[in-house]
């Protein structure tokens, strides 16, 4: 699943987009906040441990970013 949250207001959440698979969720925040987050939904269903900065996270994020690129071209 690919999603894009455009709002920059009432919820105090920076605009972001992401991709969710059965196991992982990759999020890219932009505008007010510039960051990436990656969660292993199997091990961390409450999304409390961002694994993006880890070596494993970087490898997984690279694969998921390719998928996001394909989704952007289809929109």
PDB file of N, CA, C and O in Angstrom, chain B, residues numbered from 101:
ATOM      1  N   UNK B 101       0.844  -1.162   0.000  1.00  0.00           N
ATOM      2  CA  UNK B 101       0.000   0.000   0.000  1.00  0.00           C
ATOM      3  C   UNK B 101       0.897   1.235   0.000  1.00  0.00           C
ATOM      4  O   UNK B 101       1.855   1.309   0.770  1.00  0.00           O
ATOM      5  N   UNK B 102       0.592   2.197  -0.856  1.00  0.00           N
ATOM      6  CA  UNK B 102       1.286   3.485  -0.915  1.00  0.00           C
ATOM      7  C   UNK B 102       0.310   4.549  -0.448  1.00  0.00           C
ATOM      8  O   UNK B 102      -0.871   4.492  -0.790  1.00  0.00           O
ATOM      9  N   UNK B 103       0.783   5.526   0.330  1.00  0.00           N
ATOM     10  CA  UNK B 103      -0.087   6.625   0.740  1.00  0.00           C
ATOM     11  C   UNK B 103       0.701   7.924   0.754  1.00  0.00           C
ATOM     12  O   UNK B 103       1.931   7.927   0.787  1.00  0.00           O
ATOM     13  N   UNK B 104      -0.048   9.040   0.726  1.00  0.00           N
ATOM     14  CA  UNK B 104       0.572  10.367   0.782  1.00  0.00           C
ATOM     15  C   UNK B 104      -0.328  11.287   1.605  1.00  0.00           C
ATOM     16  O   UNK B 104      -1.492  11.493   1.261  1.00  0.00           O
ATOM     17  N   UNK B 105       0.206  11.830   2.674  1.00  0.00           N
ATOM     18  CA  UNK B 105      -0.518  12.744   3.567  1.00  0.00           C
ATOM     19  C   UNK B 105      -0.023  14.155   3.271  1.00  0.00           C
ATOM     20  O   UNK B 105       1.113  14.495   3.600  1.00  0.00           O
ATOM     21  N   UNK B 106      -0.866  14.979   2.651  1.00  0.00           N
ATOM     22  CA  UNK B 106      -0.470  16.307   2.179  1.00  0.00           C
ATOM     23  C   UNK B 106      -0.678  17.421   3.202  1.00  0.00           C
ATOM     24  O   UNK B 106      -0.018  18.457   3.123  1.00  0.00           O
ATOM     25  N   UNK B 107      -1.567  17.228   4.141  1.00  0.00           N
ATOM     26  CA  UNK B 107      -1.928  18.293   5.077  1.00  0.00           C
ATOM     27  C   UNK B 107      -0.724  18.776   5.872  1.00  0.00           C
ATOM     28  O   UNK B 107       0.209  18.014   6.125  1.00  0.00           O
ATOM     29  N   UNK B 108      -0.750  20.036   6.261  1.00  0.00           N
ATOM     30  CA  UNK B 108       0.318  20.619   7.075  1.00  0.00           C
ATOM     31  C   UNK B 108      -0.330  21.560   8.074  1.00  0.00           C
ATOM     32  O   UNK B 108       0.028  22.736   8.155  1.00  0.00           O
ATOM     33  N   UNK B 109      -1.279  21.042   8.830  1.00  0.00           N
ATOM     34  CA  UNK B 109      -2.024  21.955   9.678  1.00  0.00           C
ATOM     35  C   UNK B 109      -2.504  21.372  10.971  1.00  0.00           C
ATOM     36  O   UNK B 109      -1.728  21.121  11.894  1.00  0.00           O
ATOM     37  N   UNK B 110      -3.753  21.166  11.023  1.00  0.00           N
ATOM     38  CA  UNK B 110      -4.490  20.908  12.251  1.00  0.00           C
ATOM     39  C   UNK B 110      -3.971  19.745  13.091  1.00  0.00           C
ATOM     40  O   UNK B 110      -4.073  19.801  14.316  1.00  0.00           O
ATOM     41  N   UNK B 111      -3.433  18.718  12.499  1.00  0.00           N
ATOM     42  CA  UNK B 111      -2.969  17.553  13.266  1.00  0.00           C
ATOM     43  C   UNK B 111      -1.521  17.668  13.731  1.00  0.00           C
ATOM     44  O   UNK B 111      -1.021  16.777  14.416  1.00  0.00           O
ATOM     45  N   UNK B 112      -0.854  18.739  13.372  1.00  0.00           N
ATOM     46  CA  UNK B 112       0.552  18.945  13.734  1.00  0.00           C
ATOM     47  C   UNK B 112       1.437  17.794  13.275  1.00  0.00           C
ATOM     48  O   UNK B 112       2.406  17.439  13.946  1.00  0.00           O
ATOM     49  N   UNK B 113       1.099  17.218  12.136  1.00  0.00           N
ATOM     50  CA  UNK B 113       1.894  16.159  11.540  1.00  0.00           C
ATOM     51  C   UNK B 113       2.460  16.703  10.237  1.00  0.00           C
ATOM     52  O   UNK B 113       1.717  17.193   9.387  1.00  0.00           O
ATOM     53  N   UNK B 114       3.766  16.617  10.085  1.00  0.00           N
ATOM     54  CA  UNK B 114       4.397  17.083   8.861  1.00  0.00           C
ATOM     55  C   UNK B 114       3.910  16.236   7.683  1.00  0.00           C
ATOM     56  O   UNK B 114       3.693  15.035   7.844  1.00  0.00           O
ATOM     57  N   UNK B 115       3.736  16.837   6.507  1.00  0.00           N
ATOM     58  CA  UNK B 115       3.355  16.040   5.346  1.00  0.00           C
ATOM     59  C   UNK B 115       4.341  14.882   5.157  1.00  0.00           C
ATOM     60  O   UNK B 115       5.534  15.009   5.434  1.00  0.00           O
ATOM     61  N   UNK B 116       3.820  13.770   4.686  1.00  0.00           N
ATOM     62  CA  UNK B 116       4.654  12.589   4.504  1.00  0.00           C
ATOM     63  C   UNK B 116       4.006  11.621   3.529  1.00  0.00           C
ATOM     64  O   UNK B 116       2.814  11.709   3.234  1.00  0.00           O
ATOM     65  N   UNK B 117       4.809  10.705   3.043  1.00  0.00           N
ATOM     66  CA  UNK B 117       4.300   9.626   2.211  1.00  0.00           C
ATOM     67  C   UNK B 117       4.985   8.351   2.667  1.00  0.00           C
ATOM     68  O   UNK B 117       5.992   8.389   3.375  1.00  0.00           O
ATOM     69  N   UNK B 118       4.436   7.241   2.260  1.00  0.00           N
ATOM     70  CA  UNK B 118       5.043   6.000   2.686  1.00  0.00           C
ATOM     71  C   UNK B 118       4.519   4.804   1.941  1.00  0.00           C
ATOM     72  O   UNK B 118       3.629   4.891   1.095  1.00  0.00           O
ATOM     73  N   UNK B 119       5.106   3.691   2.288  1.00  0.00           N
ATOM     74  CA  UNK B 119       4.697   2.413   1.722  1.00  0.00           C
ATOM     75  C   UNK B 119       4.619   1.407   2.865  1.00  0.00           C
ATOM     76  O   UNK B 119       5.449   1.401   3.775  1.00  0.00           O
ATOM     77  N   UNK B 120       3.600   0.560   2.792  1.00  0.00           N
ATOM     78  CA  UNK B 120       3.416  -0.460   3.817  1.00  0.00           C
ATOM     79  C   UNK B 120       3.280  -1.808   3.125  1.00  0.00           C
ATOM     80  O   UNK B 120       2.483  -1.980   2.203  1.00  0.00           O
ATOM     81  N   UNK B 121       4.073  -2.750   3.592  1.00  0.00           N
ATOM     82  CA  UNK B 121       3.951  -4.128   3.121  1.00  0.00           C
ATOM     83  C   UNK B 121       3.349  -4.939   4.278  1.00  0.00           C
ATOM     84  O   UNK B 121       2.988  -4.376   5.311  1.00  0.00           O
ATOM     85  N   UNK B 122       3.246  -6.220   4.104  1.00  0.00           N
ATOM     86  CA  UNK B 122       2.726  -7.046   5.203  1.00  0.00           C
ATOM     87  C   UNK B 122       3.593  -6.927   6.444  1.00  0.00           C
ATOM     88  O   UNK B 122       3.099  -7.040   7.566  1.00  0.00           O
ATOM     89  N   UNK B 123       4.904  -6.695   6.243  1.00  0.00           N
ATOM     90  CA  UNK B 123       5.810  -6.687   7.380  1.00  0.00           C
ATOM     91  C   UNK B 123       6.394  -5.324   7.729  1.00  0.00           C
ATOM     92  O   UNK B 123       6.661  -5.059   8.901  1.00  0.00           O
ATOM     93  N   UNK B 124       6.598  -4.450   6.741  1.00  0.00           N
ATOM     94  CA  UNK B 124       7.323  -3.198   6.981  1.00  0.00           C
ATOM     95  C   UNK B 124       6.510  -1.969   6.604  1.00  0.00           C
ATOM     96  O   UNK B 124       5.606  -2.022   5.770  1.00  0.00           O
ATOM     97  N   UNK B 125       6.862  -0.868   7.242  1.00  0.00           N
ATOM     98  CA  UNK B 125       6.265   0.428   6.918  1.00  0.00           C
ATOM     99  C   UNK B 125       7.393   1.459   6.849  1.00  0.00           C
ATOM    100  O   UNK B 125       8.098   1.694   7.831  1.00  0.00           O
ATOM    101  N   UNK B 126       7.550   2.070   5.669  1.00  0.00           N
ATOM    102  CA  UNK B 126       8.574   3.089   5.437  1.00  0.00           C
ATOM    103  C   UNK B 126       7.879   4.426   5.238  1.00  0.00           C
ATOM    104  O   UNK B 126       6.957   4.541   4.430  1.00  0.00           O
ATOM    105  N   UNK B 127       8.325   5.439   5.978  1.00  0.00           N
ATOM    106  CA  UNK B 127       7.695   6.756   5.949  1.00  0.00           C
ATOM    107  C   UNK B 127       8.745   7.814   5.657  1.00  0.00           C
ATOM    108  O   UNK B 127       9.841   7.777   6.216  1.00  0.00           O
ATOM    109  N   UNK B 128       8.413   8.764   4.778  1.00  0.00           N
ATOM    110  CA  UNK B 128       9.294   9.903   4.470  1.00  0.00           C
ATOM    111  C   UNK B 128       8.557  11.182   4.826  1.00  0.00           C
ATOM    112  O   UNK B 128       7.588  11.552   4.164  1.00  0.00           O
ATOM    113  N   UNK B 129       9.020  11.860   5.878  1.00  0.00           N
ATOM    114  CA  UNK B 129       8.459  13.149   6.284  1.00  0.00           C
ATOM    115  C   UNK B 129       9.195  14.270   5.555  1.00  0.00           C
ATOM    116  O   UNK B 129      10.398  14.167   5.312  1.00  0.00           O
ATOM    117  N   UNK B 130       8.484  15.333   5.206  1.00  0.00           N
ATOM    118  CA  UNK B 130       9.104  16.479   4.534  1.00  0.00           C
ATOM    119  C   UNK B 130       8.396  17.763   4.959  1.00  0.00           C
ATOM    120  O   UNK B 130       7.379  17.708   5.651  1.00  0.00           O
ATOM    121  N   UNK B 131       8.902  18.871   4.569  1.00  0.00           N
ATOM    122  CA  UNK B 131       8.501  20.237   4.916  1.00  0.00           C
ATOM    123  C   UNK B 131       8.986  20.588   6.313  1.00  0.00           C
ATOM    124  O   UNK B 131      10.170  20.874   6.488  1.00  0.00           O
ATOM    125  N   UNK B 132       8.117  20.578   7.309  1.00  0.00           N
ATOM    126  CA  UNK B 132       8.541  20.975   8.662  1.00  0.00           C
ATOM    127  C   UNK B 132       9.543  20.012   9.257  1.00  0.00           C
ATOM    128  O   UNK B 132      10.452  20.424   9.978  1.00  0.00           O
ATOM    129  N   UNK B 133       9.388  18.748   8.964  1.00  0.00           N
ATOM    130  CA  UNK B 133      10.288  17.704   9.471  1.00  0.00           C
ATOM    131  C   UNK B 133      10.884  17.000   8.264  1.00  0.00           C
ATOM    132  O   UNK B 133      10.156  16.621   7.346  1.00  0.00           O
ATOM    133  N   UNK B 134      12.189  16.821   8.254  1.00  0.00           N
ATOM    134  CA  UNK B 134      12.875  16.093   7.177  1.00  0.00           C
ATOM    135  C   UNK B 134      13.459  14.817   7.770  1.00  0.00           C
ATOM    136  O   UNK B 134      14.524  14.844   8.387  1.00  0.00           O
ATOM    137  N   UNK B 135      12.764  13.703   7.584  1.00  0.00           N
ATOM    138  CA  UNK B 135      13.282  12.454   8.149  1.00  0.00           C
ATOM    139  C   UNK B 135      12.620  11.240   7.508  1.00  0.00           C
ATOM    140  O   UNK B 135      11.605  11.339   6.819  1.00  0.00           O
ATOM    141  N   UNK B 136      13.236  10.097   7.765  1.00  0.00           N
ATOM    142  CA  UNK B 136      12.710   8.797   7.349  1.00  0.00           C
ATOM    143  C   UNK B 136      12.461   7.960   8.595  1.00  0.00           C
ATOM    144  O   UNK B 136      13.171   8.087   9.592  1.00  0.00           O
ATOM    145  N   UNK B 137      11.441   7.100   8.530  1.00  0.00           N
ATOM    146  CA  UNK B 137      11.181   6.128   9.581  1.00  0.00           C
ATOM    147  C   UNK B 137      10.874   4.792   8.926  1.00  0.00           C
ATOM    148  O   UNK B 137      10.235   4.733   7.875  1.00  0.00           O
ATOM    149  N   UNK B 138      11.331   3.729   9.553  1.00  0.00           N
ATOM    150  CA  UNK B 138      11.062   2.377   9.073  1.00  0.00           C
ATOM    151  C   UNK B 138      10.727   1.505  10.266  1.00  0.00           C
ATOM    152  O   UNK B 138      11.452   1.485  11.261  1.00  0.00           O
ATOM    153  N   UNK B 139       9.623   0.785  10.157  1.00  0.00           N
ATOM    154  CA  UNK B 139       9.177  -0.069  11.256  1.00  0.00           C
ATOM    155  C   UNK B 139       8.979  -1.502  10.775  1.00  0.00           C
ATOM    156  O   UNK B 139       8.465  -1.737   9.681  1.00  0.00           O
ATOM    157  N   UNK B 140       9.391  -2.449  11.603  1.00  0.00           N
ATOM    158  CA  UNK B 140       9.142  -3.870  11.373  1.00  0.00           C
ATOM    159  C   UNK B 140       7.835  -4.178  12.101  1.00  0.00           C
ATOM    160  O   UNK B 140       7.824  -4.363  13.317  1.00  0.00           O
ATOM    161  N   UNK B 141       6.747  -4.230  11.357  1.00  0.00           N
ATOM    162  CA  UNK B 141       5.420  -4.375  11.960  1.00  0.00           C
ATOM    163  C   UNK B 141       5.198  -5.731  12.604  1.00  0.00           C
ATOM    164  O   UNK B 141       4.314  -5.878  13.448  1.00  0.00           O
ATOM    165  N   UNK B 142       5.979  -6.714  12.222  1.00  0.00           N
ATOM    166  CA  UNK B 142       5.868  -8.033  12.845  1.00  0.00           C
ATOM    167  C   UNK B 142       6.460  -8.010  14.252  1.00  0.00           C
ATOM    168  O   UNK B 142       5.855  -8.526  15.192  1.00  0.00           O
ATOM    169  N   UNK B 143       7.637  -7.412  14.394  1.00  0.00           N
ATOM    170  CA  UNK B 143       8.304  -7.351  15.695  1.00  0.00           C
ATOM    171  C   UNK B 143       7.860  -6.150  16.529  1.00  0.00           C
ATOM    172  O   UNK B 143       7.964  -6.172  17.756  1.00  0.00           O
ATOM    173  N   UNK B 144       7.371  -5.112  15.871  1.00  0.00           N
ATOM    174  CA  UNK B 144       7.048  -3.843  16.537  1.00  0.00           C
ATOM    175  C   UNK B 144       5.723  -3.288  16.000  1.00  0.00           C
ATOM    176  O   UNK B 144       5.722  -2.251  15.338  1.00  0.00           O
ATOM    177  N   UNK B 145       4.597  -3.958  16.272  1.00  0.00           N
ATOM    178  CA  UNK B 145       3.317  -3.537  15.699  1.00  0.00           C
ATOM    179  C   UNK B 145       2.848  -2.147  16.160  1.00  0.00           C
ATOM    180  O   UNK B 145       2.007  -1.528  15.508  1.00  0.00           O
ATOM    181  N   UNK B 146       3.383  -1.669  17.264  1.00  0.00           N
ATOM    182  CA  UNK B 146       2.986  -0.337  17.754  1.00  0.00           C
ATOM    183  C   UNK B 146       3.877   0.772  17.194  1.00  0.00           C
ATOM    184  O   UNK B 146       3.701   1.941  17.536  1.00  0.00           O
ATOM    185  N   UNK B 147       4.823   0.413  16.342  1.00  0.00           N
ATOM    186  CA  UNK B 147       5.710   1.362  15.672  1.00  0.00           C
ATOM    187  C   UNK B 147       6.461   2.255  16.664  1.00  0.00           C
ATOM    188  O   UNK B 147       6.415   3.481  16.565  1.00  0.00           O
ATOM    189  N   UNK B 148       7.140   1.640  17.603  1.00  0.00           N
ATOM    190  CA  UNK B 148       7.878   2.370  18.637  1.00  0.00           C
ATOM    191  C   UNK B 148       9.382   2.397  18.378  1.00  0.00           C
ATOM    192  O   UNK B 148      10.088   3.229  18.947  1.00  0.00           O
ATOM    193  N   UNK B 149       9.885   1.495  17.523  1.00  0.00           N
ATOM    194  CA  UNK B 149      11.323   1.374  17.315  1.00  0.00           C
ATOM    195  C   UNK B 149      11.669   1.618  15.834  1.00  0.00           C
ATOM    196  O   UNK B 149      11.507   0.728  14.999  1.00  0.00           O
ATOM    197  N   UNK B 150      12.136   2.808  15.527  1.00  0.00           N
ATOM    198  CA  UNK B 150      12.516   3.165  14.168  1.00  0.00           C
ATOM    199  C   UNK B 150      13.827   2.471  13.819  1.00  0.00           C
ATOM    200  O   UNK B 150      14.866   2.778  14.404  1.00  0.00           O
ATOM    201  N   UNK B 151      13.787   1.531  12.861  1.00  0.00           N
ATOM    202  CA  UNK B 151      14.995   0.798  12.489  1.00  0.00           C
ATOM    203  C   UNK B 151      15.690   1.413  11.275  1.00  0.00           C
ATOM    204  O   UNK B 151      16.684   0.864  10.799  1.00  0.00           O
ATOM    205  N   UNK B 152      15.200   2.523  10.771  1.00  0.00           N
ATOM    206  CA  UNK B 152      15.798   3.148   9.590  1.00  0.00           C
ATOM    207  C   UNK B 152      17.296   3.412   9.751  1.00  0.00           C
ATOM    208  O   UNK B 152      18.047   3.143   8.814  1.00  0.00           O
ATOM    209  N   UNK B 153      17.771   3.928  10.900  1.00  0.00           N
ATOM    210  CA  UNK B 153      19.204   4.233  11.006  1.00  0.00           C
ATOM    211  C   UNK B 153      20.127   3.019  11.117  1.00  0.00           C
ATOM    212  O   UNK B 153      21.346   3.174  11.044  1.00  0.00           O
ATOM    213  N   UNK B 154      19.584   1.832  11.290  1.00  0.00           N
ATOM    214  CA  UNK B 154      20.422   0.644  11.453  1.00  0.00           C
ATOM    215  C   UNK B 154      20.879   0.117  10.093  1.00  0.00           C
ATOM    216  O   UNK B 154      20.299   0.468   9.066  1.00  0.00           O
ATOM    217  N   UNK B 155      21.907  -0.716  10.080  1.00  0.00           N
ATOM    218  CA  UNK B 155      22.395  -1.316   8.832  1.00  0.00           C
ATOM    219  C   UNK B 155      21.286  -2.130   8.166  1.00  0.00           C
ATOM    220  O   UNK B 155      21.084  -2.043   6.955  1.00  0.00           O
ATOM    221  N   UNK B 156      20.584  -2.906   8.952  1.00  0.00           N
ATOM    222  CA  UNK B 156      19.469  -3.708   8.417  1.00  0.00           C
ATOM    223  C   UNK B 156      18.394  -2.794   7.847  1.00  0.00           C
ATOM    224  O   UNK B 156      17.854  -3.049   6.770  1.00  0.00           O
ATOM    225  N   UNK B 157      18.091  -1.728   8.579  1.00  0.00           N
ATOM    226  CA  UNK B 157      17.078  -0.770   8.137  1.00  0.00           C
ATOM    227  C   UNK B 157      17.449  -0.094   6.829  1.00  0.00           C
ATOM    228  O   UNK B 157      16.594   0.108   5.967  1.00  0.00           O
ATOM    229  N   UNK B 158      18.717   0.255   6.675  1.00  0.00           N
ATOM    230  CA  UNK B 158      19.173   0.905   5.446  1.00  0.00           C
ATOM    231  C   UNK B 158      19.012  -0.030   4.245  1.00  0.00           C
ATOM    232  O   UNK B 158      18.612   0.406   3.166  1.00  0.00           O
ATOM    233  N   UNK B 159      19.321  -1.299   4.432  1.00  0.00           N
ATOM    234  CA  UNK B 159      19.172  -2.276   3.348  1.00  0.00           C
ATOM    235  C   UNK B 159      17.694  -2.431   2.974  1.00  0.00           C
ATOM    236  O   UNK B 159      17.337  -2.377   1.797  1.00  0.00           O
ATOM    237  N   UNK B 160      16.848  -2.623   3.979  1.00  0.00           N
ATOM    238  CA  UNK B 160      15.411  -2.773   3.728  1.00  0.00           C
ATOM    239  C   UNK B 160      14.833  -1.509   3.106  1.00  0.00           C
ATOM    240  O   UNK B 160      14.032  -1.589   2.175  1.00  0.00           O
ATOM    241  N   UNK B 161      15.228  -0.348   3.607  1.00  0.00           N
ATOM    242  CA  UNK B 161      14.719   0.923   3.091  1.00  0.00           C
ATOM    243  C   UNK B 161      15.088   1.093   1.626  1.00  0.00           C
ATOM    244  O   UNK B 161      14.279   1.584   0.839  1.00  0.00           O
ATOM    245  N   UNK B 162      16.288   0.698   1.251  1.00  0.00           N
ATOM    246  CA  UNK B 162      16.707   0.783  -0.147  1.00  0.00           C
ATOM    247  C   UNK B 162      15.779   0.000  -1.058  1.00  0.00           C
ATOM    248  O   UNK B 162      15.412   0.473  -2.134  1.00  0.00           O
ATOM    249  N   UNK B 163      15.398  -1.200  -0.628  1.00  0.00           N
ATOM    250  CA  UNK B 163      14.482  -2.021  -1.414  1.00  0.00           C
ATOM    251  C   UNK B 163      13.092  -1.389  -1.477  1.00  0.00           C
ATOM    252  O   UNK B 163      12.466  -1.369  -2.537  1.00  0.00           O
ATOM    253  N   UNK B 164      12.612  -0.875  -0.348  1.00  0.00           N
ATOM    254  CA  UNK B 164      11.285  -0.263  -0.316  1.00  0.00           C
ATOM    255  C   UNK B 164      11.246   1.052  -1.086  1.00  0.00           C
ATOM    256  O   UNK B 164      10.221   1.381  -1.681  1.00  0.00           O
ATOM    257  N   UNK B 165      12.326   1.799  -1.088  1.00  0.00           N
ATOM    258  CA  UNK B 165      12.380   3.058  -1.847  1.00  0.00           C
ATOM    259  C   UNK B 165      12.216   2.795  -3.341  1.00  0.00           C
ATOM    260  O   UNK B 165      11.615   3.606  -4.046  1.00  0.00           O
ATOM    261  N   UNK B 166      12.736   1.685  -3.831  1.00  0.00           N
ATOM    262  CA  UNK B 166      12.546   1.325  -5.236  1.00  0.00           C
ATOM    263  C   UNK B 166      11.063   1.127  -5.531  1.00  0.00           C
ATOM    264  O   UNK B 166      10.574   1.518  -6.591  1.00  0.00           O
ATOM    265  N   UNK B 167      10.358   0.522  -4.590  1.00  0.00           N
ATOM    266  CA  UNK B 167       8.920   0.304  -4.751  1.00  0.00           C
ATOM    267  C   UNK B 167       8.175   1.624  -4.752  1.00  0.00           C
ATOM    268  O   UNK B 167       7.251   1.808  -5.544  1.00  0.00           O
ATOM    269  N   UNK B 168       8.561   2.552  -3.874  1.00  0.00           N
ATOM    270  CA  UNK B 168       7.932   3.873  -3.845  1.00  0.00           C
ATOM    271  C   UNK B 168       8.146   4.568  -5.183  1.00  0.00           C
ATOM    272  O   UNK B 168       7.224   5.187  -5.714  1.00  0.00           O
ATOM    273  N   UNK B 169       9.345   4.473  -5.731  1.00  0.00           N
ATOM    274  CA  UNK B 169       9.622   5.081  -7.027  1.00  0.00           C
ATOM    275  C   UNK B 169       8.704   4.566  -8.114  1.00  0.00           C
ATOM    276  O   UNK B 169       8.240   5.328  -8.962  1.00  0.00           O
ATOM    277  N   UNK B 170       8.445   3.271  -8.087  1.00  0.00           N
ATOM    278  CA  UNK B 170       7.522   2.679  -9.076  1.00  0.00           C
ATOM    279  C   UNK B 170       6.108   3.184  -8.835  1.00  0.00           C
ATOM    280  O   UNK B 170       5.376   3.435  -9.793  1.00  0.00           O
ATOM    281  N   UNK B 171       5.708   3.339  -7.579  1.00  0.00           N
ATOM    282  CA  UNK B 171       4.359   3.829  -7.277  1.00  0.00           C
ATOM    283  C   UNK B 171       4.201   5.276  -7.729  1.00  0.00           C
ATOM    284  O   UNK B 171       3.156   5.635  -8.271  1.00  0.00           O
ATOM    285  N   UNK B 172       5.220   6.117  -7.519  1.00  0.00           N
ATOM    286  CA  UNK B 172       5.137   7.508  -7.945  1.00  0.00           C
ATOM    287  C   UNK B 172       4.975   7.626  -9.452  1.00  0.00           C
ATOM    288  O   UNK B 172       4.259   8.512  -9.919  1.00  0.00           O
ATOM    289  N   UNK B 173       5.609   6.771 -10.217  1.00  0.00           N
ATOM    290  CA  UNK B 173       5.507   6.841 -11.672  1.00  0.00           C
ATOM    291  C   UNK B 173       4.114   6.450 -12.158  1.00  0.00           C
ATOM    292  O   UNK B 173       3.697   6.871 -13.237  1.00  0.00           O
ATOM    293  N   UNK B 174       3.391   5.651 -11.376  1.00  0.00           N
ATOM    294  CA  UNK B 174       2.064   5.213 -11.770  1.00  0.00           C
ATOM    295  C   UNK B 174       0.992   6.228 -11.420  1.00  0.00           C
ATOM    296  O   UNK B 174      -0.109   6.169 -11.968  1.00  0.00           O
ATOM    297  N   UNK B 175       1.282   7.149 -10.528  1.00  0.00           N
ATOM    298  CA  UNK B 175       0.267   8.114 -10.070  1.00  0.00           C
ATOM    299  C   UNK B 175       0.135   9.228 -11.068  1.00  0.00           C
ATOM    300  O   UNK B 175      -0.665  10.142 -10.871  1.00  0.00           O
TER     301      UNK B 175
END
